[in-house]
Amino acid sequence: MPRTRHTAAFALITVAAFALTACGSGDPAAAPAGAATSAKGMIPTQDVVSSVKKNKAAAALLPAEVRASGTLTIASSVGTPPGATYLPDGKTVAGTDIDVADAVARALGLKLKREVAAFEAILPALGSGKYDLGTGNFGVTDERRRTIDFVTYLNDGQGFAVRDDSKLSKVTDLTQLCGLTVGTAAGTTFEVTLEENKHRCAEAGKKPYDVKTYSDLAAVWASLQQGRSDVVMSTINGLRYAVDQQQGVRFLNEFKRLDVGFAFNKGTPLAPAFQAAVNGLKADGTYDRILKKWGIDASAIESSQISPPEIK
């Protein structure tokens, strides 16, 4: 992309009050940056991070040069709640990814230099050394583990949503999508899953489903509302949040659970410290307060892991 504040503000409004249905505009410029959400769609702003104390044991696991500099560069993908979004001022970022990262940084005695980046650009940029780590609700898959190290902090995954008039009641097998148009975000596990399984429709003697990818979630939801997609595939938490804020759409079902984690270049020396910091936040209650703030208690993990196998 990269995603602009203007587009991100539109994403916030799309999720909060997308009552435009088929007559709505898919143009990000249709919504003014900084516009307020409805009361139902207000983004929670309570502070659950500033009270975090330094975890000396976790901080001691950091490489000496990192302890000395006291700073890491983090790339954050900003889209829609509850993962990461913009507040109505169009510049302040908020979300589960943001709160967890900031809490871990405090626990490690570090300052984060945050740069907003396109979701699909973050993982490749880790290998070049442009960023020290990234967040973007990155699901842990075996394919990604070949080049990326993860430190887990959530359990989310893949799910579906449709318009209220859809005949779909549940998707337990991707062949149920045959003949339909599926909207999803570019560069995601959803796109990979859909493309890798498209051949199964032909094998079943059915018309293949058509995958339409978009660079931001606002456009994904617009495609559904305007009838250009029959179903959307996205994160479980994101779908549940979004359908609660929109008219005429419904969450269909969970399809597959995935661990979610901080992303690092393969072989990073930062992983043990981040794992210890996450587990420390779980022990002192900060972790639970963050998830409760964003309404995703069901996504809690028992303990942080470093690059665990993909959940099958």
C-alpha positions as CSV (number, residue, x, y, z in Angstrom):
1,M,0.0,0.0,0.0
2,P,1.0,1.7,2.5
3,R,-2.2,2.4,4.2
4,T,-3.0,6.0,4.8
5,R,-4.6,7.6,7.8
6,H,-7.5,8.6,5.5
7,T,-8.1,5.0,4.5
8,A,-7.7,3.7,8.0
9,A,-10.3,6.2,9.3
10,F,-12.7,4.9,6.6
11,A,-12.0,1.4,7.8
12,L,-13.0,2.4,11.3
13,I,-16.2,4.0,10.1
14,T,-17.0,1.0,7.8
15,V,-16.9,-1.3,10.8
16,A,-18.6,1.1,13.2
17,A,-21.5,2.2,11.1
18,F,-21.7,0.6,7.6
19,A,-25.4,1.0,7.0
20,L,-24.8,2.0,3.4
21,T,-25.6,-1.5,1.9
22,A,-25.7,-1.6,-1.8
23,C,-25.8,2.1,-2.4
24,G,-22.6,2.8,-0.3
25,S,-19.3,4.0,-1.8
26,G,-16.2,1.8,-1.8
27,D,-14.0,4.9,-2.2
28,P,-11.9,5.5,0.9
29,A,-12.3,9.2,0.3
30,A,-16.0,8.9,0.9
31,A,-15.5,9.1,4.7
32,P,-13.7,12.0,6.3
33,A,-10.6,11.3,8.3
34,G,-11.3,11.7,12.0
35,A,-15.1,11.3,11.7
36,A,-16.7,10.0,14.9
37,T,-18.2,6.5,15.3
38,S,-21.6,5.8,16.7
39,A,-22.0,5.0,20.4
40,K,-22.2,1.3,19.6
41,G,-19.0,1.5,17.6
42,M,-16.9,3.5,20.0
43,I,-13.4,2.2,20.3
44,P,-12.4,1.4,24.0
45,T,-9.7,3.8,25.2
46,Q,-9.2,2.8,28.9
47,D,-5.5,2.6,29.8
48,V,-4.4,-0.9,30.6
49,V,-0.7,-0.5,29.9
50,S,0.9,2.4,31.8
51,S,0.8,0.5,35.1
52,V,3.1,-2.3,33.8
53,K,6.3,-2.6,35.7
54,K,9.7,-3.7,34.3
55,N,10.1,-7.5,34.4
56,K,13.8,-7.7,35.3
57,A,14.1,-11.4,34.6
58,A,12.6,-11.0,31.1
59,A,14.6,-7.9,30.3
60,A,17.8,-9.8,31.2
61,L,17.1,-12.1,28.3
62,L,17.5,-9.3,25.8
63,P,20.7,-9.1,23.8
64,A,23.1,-6.6,25.4
65,E,23.0,-4.2,22.5
66,V,19.2,-4.0,22.7
67,R,19.3,-3.3,26.4
68,A,21.9,-0.6,25.7
69,S,19.9,1.1,23.0
70,G,16.6,0.7,24.7
71,T,14.7,0.9,21.4
72,L,13.2,-1.4,18.9
73,T,11.5,-0.6,15.6
74,I,8.1,-2.3,15.2
75,A,5.9,-2.4,12.1
76,S,2.2,-2.4,12.8
77,S,-0.5,-3.2,10.3
78,V,-3.5,-1.0,11.1
79,G,-6.9,-2.0,9.8
80,T,-10.0,-2.6,11.9
81,P,-10.8,-3.4,15.6
82,P,-10.1,-5.3,17.7
83,G,-6.6,-6.0,16.3
84,A,-5.5,-2.5,15.3
85,T,-7.3,0.6,14.2
86,Y,-7.1,4.4,14.3
87,L,-9.0,6.4,16.9
88,P,-11.3,9.2,15.6
89,D,-8.4,11.7,15.5
90,G,-7.1,9.7,12.5
91,K,-3.6,9.3,13.9
92,T,-3.7,7.5,17.2
93,V,-3.5,3.7,16.9
94,A,-5.3,1.4,19.2
95,G,-6.2,-2.3,19.5
96,T,-5.2,-5.6,21.0
97,D,-1.9,-5.7,18.9
98,I,-1.1,-2.2,20.1
99,D,-1.8,-2.8,23.8
100,V,0.0,-6.1,24.0
101,A,3.1,-4.7,22.2
102,D,3.2,-1.6,24.4
103,A,2.8,-3.7,27.5
104,V,5.6,-6.1,26.5
105,A,7.8,-3.1,25.7
106,R,7.2,-1.6,29.2
107,A,7.9,-5.0,30.8
108,L,11.2,-5.2,28.9
109,G,12.2,-1.6,29.7
110,L,12.1,-0.7,26.0
111,K,10.7,2.1,23.8
112,L,9.0,1.1,20.5
113,K,9.5,3.1,17.4
114,R,6.2,2.2,15.7
115,E,5.8,2.5,11.9
116,V,2.5,1.8,10.3
117,A,3.0,-0.6,7.3
118,A,0.9,-2.6,4.9
119,F,0.1,-6.1,6.2
120,E,1.6,-7.9,3.2
121,A,4.8,-5.8,3.4
122,I,5.7,-6.5,7.0
123,L,7.0,-10.1,6.9
124,P,9.3,-9.6,3.9
125,A,10.7,-6.5,5.5
126,L,11.7,-8.4,8.6
127,G,14.3,-10.3,6.6
128,S,15.8,-7.1,5.3
129,G,16.3,-5.7,8.8
130,K,14.0,-2.8,8.2
131,Y,12.0,-3.7,11.3
132,D,12.9,-5.6,14.5
133,L,9.4,-7.1,14.8
134,G,5.9,-6.8,13.4
135,T,2.3,-7.1,14.5
136,G,-0.8,-7.6,12.3
137,N,-2.7,-10.5,13.8
138,F,-0.1,-12.8,12.1
139,G,-1.3,-16.3,12.3
140,V,1.4,-19.0,12.9
141,T,1.6,-21.4,10.0
142,D,4.1,-24.0,9.1
143,E,4.8,-22.2,5.9
144,R,5.6,-18.9,7.6
145,R,7.7,-20.6,10.2
146,R,10.3,-21.4,7.5
147,T,11.4,-17.8,7.4
148,I,9.7,-16.1,10.4
149,D,10.0,-16.7,14.2
150,F,6.9,-16.0,16.2
151,V,6.2,-15.3,19.9
152,T,2.5,-16.1,20.5
153,Y,0.1,-13.9,22.5
154,L,-3.4,-14.8,21.1
155,N,-5.4,-17.6,19.6
156,D,-7.6,-16.4,16.8
157,G,-8.0,-17.9,13.4
158,Q,-10.1,-18.1,10.2
159,G,-13.9,-17.5,9.9
160,F,-16.6,-16.4,7.5
161,A,-19.3,-13.8,7.3
162,V,-22.2,-13.2,4.9
163,R,-25.1,-10.9,4.2
164,D,-28.3,-11.7,6.0
165,D,-29.9,-12.9,2.8
166,S,-27.3,-15.6,2.2
167,K,-28.4,-19.2,2.0
168,L,-25.1,-20.3,3.7
169,S,-25.5,-21.4,7.2
170,K,-22.1,-22.8,8.0
171,V,-18.9,-23.5,6.1
172,T,-17.2,-26.7,7.3
173,D,-15.6,-27.6,3.9
174,L,-14.4,-25.1,1.3
175,T,-16.3,-26.9,-1.5
176,Q,-19.4,-25.3,0.0
177,L,-18.1,-22.1,-1.5
178,C,-18.0,-23.5,-5.0
179,G,-19.6,-21.1,-7.5
180,L,-19.5,-18.2,-5.1
181,T,-17.3,-15.1,-4.9
182,V,-15.2,-14.9,-1.7
183,G,-13.7,-11.6,-0.5
184,T,-10.6,-11.4,1.6
185,A,-7.5,-9.3,2.4
186,A,-4.4,-9.7,0.3
187,G,-1.3,-11.4,1.6
188,T,-3.2,-13.3,4.4
189,T,-3.5,-16.9,5.4
190,F,-7.1,-16.6,4.1
191,E,-5.9,-15.9,0.6
192,V,-3.5,-18.8,0.8
193,T,-6.1,-21.2,2.1
194,L,-8.6,-20.3,-0.5
195,E,-6.1,-20.5,-3.4
196,E,-4.6,-23.8,-2.3
197,N,-8.0,-25.4,-2.1
198,K,-9.7,-24.0,-5.2
199,H,-8.9,-27.1,-7.2
200,R,-11.2,-29.1,-5.0
201,C,-14.3,-27.6,-6.7
202,A,-13.3,-29.0,-10.1
203,E,-12.5,-32.3,-8.5
204,A,-16.0,-32.4,-7.1
205,G,-17.5,-31.5,-10.5
206,K,-18.5,-28.0,-9.4
207,K,-17.8,-24.5,-10.6
208,P,-14.7,-23.0,-8.8
209,Y,-15.2,-20.2,-6.3
210,D,-13.7,-16.8,-7.3
211,V,-11.3,-15.2,-4.8
212,K,-11.3,-11.4,-4.7
213,T,-8.5,-9.8,-2.7
214,Y,-8.4,-6.3,-1.3
215,S,-5.6,-4.2,0.2
216,D,-7.6,-3.3,3.3
217,L,-10.6,-4.6,5.3
218,A,-12.8,-1.6,4.6
219,A,-12.8,-2.7,0.9
220,V,-13.5,-6.3,1.9
221,W,-16.6,-5.3,3.8
222,A,-17.7,-2.9,1.0
223,S,-17.5,-5.8,-1.5
224,L,-19.8,-7.9,0.7
225,Q,-22.3,-5.0,1.4
226,Q,-22.4,-4.1,-2.3
227,G,-22.9,-7.6,-3.5
228,R,-19.5,-8.0,-5.3
229,S,-18.7,-10.8,-2.8
230,D,-21.0,-13.5,-1.5
231,V,-19.0,-14.3,1.6
232,V,-15.9,-12.8,3.3
233,M,-13.1,-14.7,5.0
234,S,-11.2,-13.0,7.8
235,T,-10.1,-13.3,11.4
236,I,-12.6,-14.7,13.9
237,N,-12.2,-11.8,16.3
238,G,-12.4,-9.2,13.5
239,L,-15.5,-10.8,12.0
240,R,-17.3,-11.0,15.3
241,Y,-16.5,-7.4,16.0
242,A,-17.4,-6.1,12.5
243,V,-20.8,-7.8,12.2
244,D,-21.8,-6.4,15.6
245,Q,-21.3,-2.9,14.2
246,Q,-22.9,-3.4,10.8
247,Q,-26.5,-3.9,9.5
248,G,-27.4,-6.7,7.2
249,V,-24.5,-9.0,7.8
250,R,-23.9,-12.0,10.1
251,F,-21.0,-14.0,11.4
252,L,-21.2,-17.5,9.8
253,N,-18.8,-19.7,11.8
254,E,-15.3,-20.3,12.8
255,F,-13.4,-22.4,10.3
256,K,-9.9,-22.9,11.7
257,R,-8.1,-21.7,14.8
258,L,-4.5,-20.3,14.6
259,D,-2.1,-19.0,17.1
260,V,-1.2,-15.3,16.6
261,G,2.2,-13.8,17.5
262,F,4.8,-11.2,17.2
263,A,6.7,-11.7,14.0
264,F,10.5,-11.6,13.9
265,N,13.2,-12.6,11.3
266,K,14.2,-16.2,11.6
267,G,16.7,-16.9,14.3
268,T,16.0,-13.7,16.2
269,P,17.6,-13.4,19.7
270,L,14.7,-11.4,20.9
271,A,12.2,-14.3,21.1
272,P,13.0,-15.6,24.6
273,A,12.7,-12.1,26.2
274,F,9.4,-11.4,24.5
275,Q,8.0,-14.9,25.5
276,A,9.0,-14.2,29.1
277,A,7.4,-10.8,29.0
278,V,4.1,-12.1,27.7
279,N,4.0,-14.8,30.3
280,G,4.8,-12.2,32.9
281,L,1.8,-10.1,31.8
282,K,-0.4,-13.1,32.1
283,A,0.9,-13.7,35.6
284,D,0.2,-10.1,36.8
285,G,-3.2,-9.8,35.2
286,T,-2.3,-7.3,32.6
287,Y,-2.9,-9.7,29.8
288,D,-6.4,-10.6,30.9
289,R,-7.3,-6.9,31.3
290,I,-6.2,-6.2,27.7
291,L,-8.3,-9.0,26.3
292,K,-11.3,-8.0,28.4
293,K,-11.0,-4.4,27.1
294,W,-11.3,-5.6,23.5
295,G,-13.9,-8.2,24.2
296,I,-11.8,-11.2,23.1
297,D,-11.4,-13.2,26.3
298,A,-12.0,-16.4,24.4
299,S,-8.7,-15.8,22.5
300,A,-6.5,-16.1,25.6
301,I,-3.6,-18.5,25.4
302,E,-2.4,-20.6,28.3
303,S,1.2,-19.5,27.8
304,S,3.3,-17.9,25.2
305,Q,5.3,-20.1,22.9
306,I,8.1,-19.6,20.4
307,S,7.1,-20.7,16.9
308,P,4.8,-23.6,17.8
309,P,3.6,-25.9,15.1
310,E,0.5,-24.8,13.1
311,I,-2.8,-25.8,14.7
312,K,-4.3,-28.5,12.5
